Amino acid sequence: MKLFCITFVVVFFSCNRQSKKAENDLCFANNFSQRVEKVSLKDAGKIKGLNGKFIEIEGYFSHEFENVALYPYKWSEPTKALWLNFTDSIVKNQNELDVMNYKEVIVIGRVNTSHKGHYSGYMAELDSVFCIKEK
């Protein structure tokens, strides 16, 4: 009986954890075959050198009016952040984006150094973002 109870608890919590993780995962990579480079948000020089390239990057997500961006720390200046421009597939999921607000996430998109977000106040823009998931 004791073994049954332990097994039940382990199975219950592992299933519960998996469903929660999938809930905060908006990735729409239909037939995407380009190379994606992992980059640190703390390495601004490298990011600026990858203009036009797709990157995977981690940071703190802000989903507010006139502040849709990825920050290296919870409290950072916009000049150290990337403005995020989502694909239509993600934009349709506003409620899920709101759930991820202020959380640490992983984002995949294309670096665009000629656009720097709202009032050009950000390091660069990550356009064509087709994937955002909670870390």
Secondary structure, 3 states (H helix, E strand, C coil): CHHHHHHHHHHHHHHHHHHHHHHCEEECCCCCCCCEEEECCCCHHHHHCCCCCEEEEEEEEEEECCEEEEECCCCCCHHHCEEEEECHHHHCCHHHHHHHCCCEEEEEEEEECCCCCHHHCCCEEEEEEEEEEEC
